[in-house]
Amino acid sequence: MGQLLVLAVLVPLLAFFATLVWQNKNEQPIAWIVRVAKVLNIGLALLFVSWWMLDGLTPVDYQLITLYKSDHFVFALHFYYDEVTAVFSLTGAVLFFLVATFSKYYMHRDQGFKRYFNTILLFSTAYNLIILSGNFETLFIGWEIKGICSFLLIAFYRDRYLPVKNAFKAVSNYRISDVSLMLAMWMMHHLMQQNISFPQLGLAKEMALTTATPFMSLFIVCMMILPAVVKSAQFPFTTWLPRALEGPTASSAIFYGSLSVHIGVFLLLRTHPFWEDMLWAKILIIMIGALTAITATIIARVQPTVKTQIAYSSAAQIGLMFIEIALGFHWLVLLHFAGNAFLRTYQLLVSPSVLNYLVHHQIFHYTAPVHKAVNRWKATLYILGIKEWNLDTLLYRTGWKPFKLLGNLFGFLQHKTFINTMSVIGVFLFIAGYNKPDSFQPGISGMTLLLMAVALLQILFSFSSRGNAITAWRYLLNGHIFILAGILFNAPHIYNIELIFYASGVILAFGLGYYSLKKIERIDKDITLSRFHGYVYEQENTGFLFLLSAMGMLGFPITAAFIGIDVLFTYVRSDQWGLIALLGLSLFFVELAAFRILLRIFFGPHKKLYHPVAFRST
């Protein structure tokens, strides 16, 4: 059965590649490929559940392949199947079957028919990879792919302002969960002195409670809870969920009504053996779940749009699931998950019909409301609900604005003299770090912190820049060079293959992105980041190439940089908090800066008047 688990990932992945070769106007071949994939997917899910039950409900633990191995690091694809996987896989397979069938008719003759099915097939691959993962590395691959698919479907109507803006807002939250998960893997590696699988979490807990410092286990658990809170839109990150419903209704159903939004629940269930005996962790999860359930319920009851009501209602139910997980009611959580997923999918799929009915009913059966005296407390809660508790404003002012202001302080970096100088300095320091003398004492010099701080400042400038896109893109490469130089000065020795993994992926991505931006610049000299340009109208293939380059620049699993970034994390010691904070922030804002350039140059309303101007929202 362990070997057959690979098919659950391969089937939607092969279907994804098969649909890439067809033109958008050929809907029948694409629909036929999707039909075969969804039938095989649900068949495999039923086969696995039946086999697992006949085998006495024994968990399946299977390591597929080792992608990289050194004396201190192992990167392996690992699969694990138990009752949590069984419920999530069967629910996911059925919902994917239903939504894909519905989407064939819902998306008929839509300009993005092929693009839509490409994305949900890739999402199905990522979802199966997450729920079947047997270690953090495998889970993180699916985690990253799922985030990109979500971003693409939120910005599906890419010629409109609000879908593009909200896609960036959602991916900004996703990146918090990505970096948190990387930090959890980093500290777990230092705790166990090796890469571990999920069945070994019980052993890791014993080691954390007996031999490790209390702060080490505290940090790991917090970095496990934070990505779950973000991905499942729990307080205070709840507001990204209704913004993510800007995509097609069918994709909203499978992503934010049923499967994607419950991934945080899966993460807590999977990591439960590590924190099950830590009372403070349970109390924290219960508090987050209860606070989300209360605030989201108040918001859902007063929102005027059906999608927003469904989104906040789903977040409230997931808050209750968090409480159930902390209390140890895991089978109740699994039943709750399946019920909530099917209910929200149904509600979103029928919402257009319900709205149509209600509009007609209101026209022909309208009665004036009876005015009543307004209670002060009810009015207060009503305003808080309408304003969504001002969570968006709070997060912007405390989280994003300070970094934007910091990046704006370095506006002088826009000049060509500075960028060329920083490039030369970065390359020189990289060479110096690579050829450092044996007498150099790594890890205690302020050089590492300085280099990482300079890397972060350049990336923040790229993130906040409103100038030339090519200059901002070059500073992202400079940031990576300074990161590598900092790691070289911090580590006593780094294998050449690990440097090649990191550098090859980043350089390849930078070259592809530089070519794409230069091509746009030859068409129109104006490629500043002060507005949306919408070049995807005329340069769709170039926009796709830049999307690939942006993903490669942040270490997405399409280049060797994905392995390289994971390996380089292990060269930061567990007591180097300043260094890991700077490294985490750098990798966090690299993605946001790269995707901001993508959205500003290629997405949004086209600036030329000879193109139609889309509505601001769907």
N, C-alpha and C positions, 0 to 999 in steps of 0.2 A: 504494500500500500504506500510505503514511503516513496518509492520510485514513481508511482502513479500520481502522487501529489503535484509533481512538476507539470502535469497536463493542465491542471487548473490555471496555471499561469501562462502556459504556452498557447492554449487555444485562443483566448482573446488577443494575445500578442500577435500571433500569426494572422488572425483576422484583421488586426489593425494594419499590418504591413500589406495585406492583400488589398484592402480598400484604398490604399494610397495610389495604386496604379490606375484607378478609374477616374474618368472625368466627372465633374459634378452633375452634368446633365444625364449621365447614365445611372439612374436611380435603381433600376432593377438588379443589376449585378451587385451593387452595394447592399441593397436590402437582402438579397439572397445570402451573401456572406455573413451578414449580421444574424440572419435567421439560423444558419448552421451553427454559428458561434454560441448563440443563446440557448439553443437546444442541447448542444454538447455541454455547455456550462451547467445547466440544470441537471443533465444526466450524470455528470461527474459528481456534482454535489450529493445527489441521491445515492450514487454508488459508494462514495466515501462514508456517508452516514451509515449505510447498511453494513458495510464491511467493518466499520468501527464498532457497531453494536454487536455484530456476530462474534467479534473478537473479544467480547467481554468488556467493552468500554476502556480498553487499555490505550493510553496515550501513545501516539506514534512520534518518534524522534528520529529524524533523518537528515544527515548532512549531504548535500548534493555535490558541492565542489568548493575547493579552496582557491580563491582568486589570487591571494598574495599571502606569503608567510615569511616571517623573519624570526630572529631570536626573541623578540619582544612583542610581536603583533601578528595576529592571524585574521585575515578577512575571508570569511567563508559564507556561502549561501546555505542556510540551515532552515529546515522545515519542521513544524511541530503541529500535531493535531490532537485536540482533546474536546471536551464538551463545549468550551467557549468557541473554538473554531467551527465545530459542527453547526451550532445555532447561527453564527454569523455567516457561514458559507451558504447554508441552505436558504436563509432569509435573503441574502444578497443575490443568489442565483434566481430565485423566484421573482424578486423585484426587478432585476435586470431584464428578465424575460418579459415581464408585463410592460415596463417602460419602453423597452426597445420596440415592442409590438405597437404600442400607442404612438411612438415617435415616427414610425414609418408613415403614418397618415398625417400626423400633426405637422411634420416638417416637409411634407410633399410640396415640390416646386419651390421650396425655399432656396434662396441663393446660397446658403451655407449648409445644404443637405449633407454633402460629403464631409465637410469639416466637422459637423456635429457628430456624425457616427464615428469618424476617426477618433474624436476626443473621448466619447463614452466607451469605446472599445479599449482605449489606453487606460481609462479610469478603471474598467473592470479588471485589467491586468494588475494595476496598482493595488486595488482593493484585495484581490486574491493573494497578492504577495504579502500584504500587511497581515491579514488574518491567518495565513499559513506560516508566518515567519517564526523561526525558532531561536533567533538571536537579534540583538539590537541592530546589527549591520544590515541584515536582510529587511527588517522592518523599516529601517531608515530609507532604503532604496524605494520601497513602495510609498513611504510617507512623502518623499520628494516628488515622485511622479504624480501622486494624487493631488498635491498642491498645485502643480503646473496645470493639470487638467481642469481643476476648479477655476484657476485664473483665466484660462482660455474660454471657458463657458460663461463666466460672468461677463467677460468682454466680447461675447459672441456677436452682439450688434456693435461692431467696432467702429461704425461711422457715427455713433451717438456719444454725447458728452458724458452722461451719468453712468452708463455701463462701464466705460473706460475708467472713469474716476473711481467707481466702487470696486472694480477689479483690482486697482492698485491698493485701495484700502484693505481689501481682503488679503492680498498677498503680503502686505505689511504685517498683518497679524499672524499669518502663517509662518513668516520668517522668525517670529519670536519662538514659536513652537519648534521649528527646525534647529535653531541654535541651542535651545534648552535641551533638546534631545541629544545633540552632540556633546554638550557639557556633561550630561548624565553618563554617556558612554565613556567620556574622558575620565571622570572620577571613578567609575566602576572599574575601569582598566587599572587605575592606580590602587584601588582597594584589593582586587584579586590578583594583580600582576599578570593578567592574561585576559583574553577575550572569552566571555562566558555565554552559554546558551540560557534560554529562559528556564528550563528545568533545573538549572544550577542556582537560581535566585534564592532558594532556601538556604543553601550553603553560604551564599554571599551575605545573607541577613545575619547568620550566626557569626561570620567573621566581622561584620560591621558592628555588632553588639559587643563583641569580646575583645577584638584586637585593634580596631580602628578608633580614631578620635571621634567624639560625638559630632563634631562639625562635619566630618566626612559623610556620615550617614544622613545627617540633616540636609546637606547639599544635594546628595543623590536623590532623595525622596522629593525635595522641592522641584528638582529638575525633571522628575517624572510626572509630578502633579501639574506643573505649569503647562506643558504641551497638551495635556489632556483637557485642561481648562480652556485653553485657546481654541483647540480644534472643535470642541463641543460647545463653543460660544457661551461659556459660563461667565459669571460676574468677575471682573468688570469688562470682559471682552465680548459681551452679548451683542453689541450693536452692529458688528460686521455681518451677522447672519441675515437680517432682512435686506441689507445692502447687496448681499450676494445673490439675491433673487432677481437681479436684472437680466439674467439669461433666459433662454426659452423655458416655458413652464415645465416641459418634460424633464429637462436637465435639473431644474430646481427640485423636482420631486425625488429624483434618485440621489442627488447630492445632499441638499440641505433639508429635505424632509425625511429621508430614510437612512442612507448608508453613510455618507461622508461625515455628517454631523455627529454620528455615534462612534466615530473612531476613538475619541477621547475615552468613552466608556470601555472600549476594548482594551486600550492601553492600561487603564487602571485595573481591569480584571487580570490582564496578563502579568502585570508587575506586582499584584497583590501579595504573593509570597514574600516579597522583600520587606514590605512595610506593615504587614498584618499585625505585628506585635508592638507597633509604635503608636501609642495612644494619641500623641499630639498630631500625627498625620491623619488619623481617623477624624479627630475633632476638626481639623482644618478642612478636610474634604466635606464633612457634614455642614460646616458653616458656609462654604462656598455654594454647595448645592441648595441649602435652604435660602440663602440670600438671593440666588438666581431664581429659584422657584417663586419667591414672593414678588420680586421686582418685575420679572418677565410676565407673570400673571397680570399684574396691575397694568403693565404696558399693553399687553395683548387685548385687554378688555376695552380699551379706548381708541385703538388705532383705526383709522378710516379705510385702510386697504386690506384686502383679504390675504395677500401674501405675507404682509407684515404680521397680521394676527396669527397666521399659521406658524411663522418663524418663531415668534416669541412663545407661543404655546408649546412648540417642540422643545425650545430651550428650557422651559419650566419643567417639562417632564424629564428631561435629561438631568436637571438638578435633583429631582427625586431619585433618579437612578444612582447618582453620586452618593446620596445618603444610604441607599440600599447596599451599595458596594462596601462602604465604610462599616456598615453594620454586619456584613458577612452574608447577606441574603443573595447569593450569586445566581441561583436558579430563578429567583424572582426577578432579578435584573435582566436575565436573558429573555424571560417571557415578556417583561415590560418593554425591552428593546424591540422585540419582534412586533408586538402590538402597536407600539408607537410608530414604528417604521411603516407598517402597512397603512395605518390610519392617515399619517401625514402624506404619504404618497397618493392615496385616494383623494384626500382633500385638495391637494394641489392639481391633480389631473382633472378633477371635475370643476375646479374653481371658475374657469371661463364660462361654463354652462350655467353655474349657479349665479354668477354675476349677470348674465344675460337674462335669466329668469327674474332676478330681483329688480333689474332696471325696468322690465316690462310691468312687473307687479307694482312698482312705485308709481309708474306713469298712470296706470288705470285704477289704482286703488289707494291713492294718496290721501292721507288724513293728517291734518295739522297736529303737531304734538301739543300735549297739555303742559303748560308751564307750571313748574313747581318751585318752591323755595329751595335754594341751594344750600346744602350743609357745608360748613367751612372745611371740615376734614375731607369730605368727599371731593370738594372743589380742589383742595390741595393735591390729593392723590391723582385727580384727573389731569391737572396741569403737569405733574411729575410724569405721568404716563405718556401724555402727548409729547413732552420734551424728551422722553426716553431717559429720564433722570440725568440728562445732560452728560451722559457717559462719553459721548463723542468729544465734546469740548474738553472734558477732564483729561482724557487720554491724549488729546492733541497738545494741550498746554503743558502737561507734565512729562509726556513721552517724546513727542516729535519736535515740538517747537524749539526746545533748547539745543538740539542737535542741528536744526536748520540754521539757527542764529549763529552757532559756532562755525558752521561751514561758510556762512556769509562773511565772516570776519576775514576770510582768506581769499577775497575776490581778486587780489593782485595776482593770484596764481593763473588767472586766465591768460596772462601775457605769454607769448611763445618763449621768451627768454627763460622764464621760470620753469616751464614744463620741460624744456630741453635740459636745463640744469639739473632738475630733480631726477630726470631719467638717467643722466650720466652718473650722478651721485649714487643712485640706487644700484646700478650695475656695478660700480666700483666697490660698494659695500658688500654686495653679494659675492663678488670675487674674493674680497678680503675675508669674509666669513668662511668661505669654502676652503681657503688656503691659510687659515689662521695657524699660528705656530702651536706646537704641542704644549708649550709652557703656558698658553692662555687658559685661564680658569673659567669655564663656561658656567652660566647660571647665576653668577654673583655680580657681573658687571652691569652698570646702568645703561650700557650700549643697547642691550636687548629691549629694555623698556622704551628708550628713546626712539629706536627704529620702529617699534610697533606703534608708538604714539604718532610718529610722522606718517606712517601708513594710514592710520585712522583719519588724520586730518585731511590727507589728500582724497580719501574716499568720501569723507563728509563734504568736501568742496564739490566733488562730482555729483553728490546727491542733491545739493542745494543750488547748483549752478543754473543760471538762466542764459548762459552764453553759448558758445559754439559746442555742438554735440560731439564733434571729433576730439576736442580738447578734453571734455569730460570723460570720454571713453579712454583716452590715453592715461588719464590720472588713475583710472581703475587698474590698468596694467602696472603703473608705478606703485600703486598700493600693494599689489601682489608681490612685486619685486622686493619691496621693503619688508613685507611679512616673511618672505623666504630668508632674507638677510638676517632678520631678527632671530628666526629659529636656528639658523646656522651658528650665530654667536651664542645662542643659549645651550645648544647640544654639544656634547663632547665629540660625537661622531654621527653622521647621517649617511645611510647607504645611497650610492649614486642612483640606483633604480628608483628610490623614493623621491628624490629630487626630479628625476625624469618624469615620473607619474604626474607630479604637480605641475611642473613647468610646461610639459608638452601640451597638456589639456588647456592651460591658460593661454599659452602663446597661439595655439591653433584657434581658440575662440576669439582672441583679440584680432588676429589677422582676418578672420571671416567678418567680424563686425566692422573693422576698419574699411574693408573693401565695400561693404554694404553702405556705410555712411558716405564714403567718397563717391559712390555711384549716385546717391541722392544729391550730393553737393554739385555734381556736374550737371544735374537736371535743373536744380534751383539753388542758387547760392545761399539762400536763407535756410539754415538748419539749426537755428537757435532753439533753446529749451524753454523759451518764454511763453510758448503757446503750443496747441496741438496743430499738426500739419496735415495728417491724414493721407500720407503718401501710399498707404496700402491700396487705395483706389487704383493707382496706375502702376505700382511696383509691388504687387502681391508676393511674387517669388523672392524679391529682395527683402521684403519684410519677414518672410519665413526664414531666410538665411540669418537675418539679424536676431530673430527669436532663438535660433539654435546657438548663435554666438553668445547671447545673453545667458542662456542656460549653462553653457560651457564655462563662462567666466565665473559663475557662482559655485561651480563644482557639482552640477547636476550629473546624474549617472549616465552620461553619453560619452564622456571622455575619461581618461585615466586620472584626471584631476580629482575625481570623486574619491578614489582610493588614497591619493596623495594627501588630500586634506585630512582625512581620518588618521592617517599615519602620523602626520606632523603634529597633531594634537597630543600624541603620546610623548612628545619631546618636551612638553611643558610639565614641570613637576607639580604635585598636588598642593605644595605650599606657595606657589607663585601666583597669588591671586590677582595682583596688578597686571601681570602678563596675560593671564587667561581672560581677564575682563577686556583688555584692549584687543586681543585676538578675536574674542566673541563678537564685540561690537564691529570690528572691521569686516568679518564675514557676514554679519547681519546687514550692514549698510551696502556691501558690495551688490547683493541681490537687488535691493531697493533702487540703487543708483542705476544699475543695468536695465531694470525693467522700466524705470522712469524714462530713460532715453528711448527705449522701444516704444512706449506709449506716446510720448511727445512727438516723435518723428513720424511714426507709421500709423498710429491709431487716431481716433477722434474725428470730428467733422473736418472735411477738407477745406483748406483756407481759400481755394480758388472758387470764384462765384459760378463757374460753369459746371460745378457738381451740385447735386441737390443737398439741401441743408436738412439733416435729420432732426427729429424731435430730441429733446434733451434726455428723455427716458423712454423705456419700453412701454 
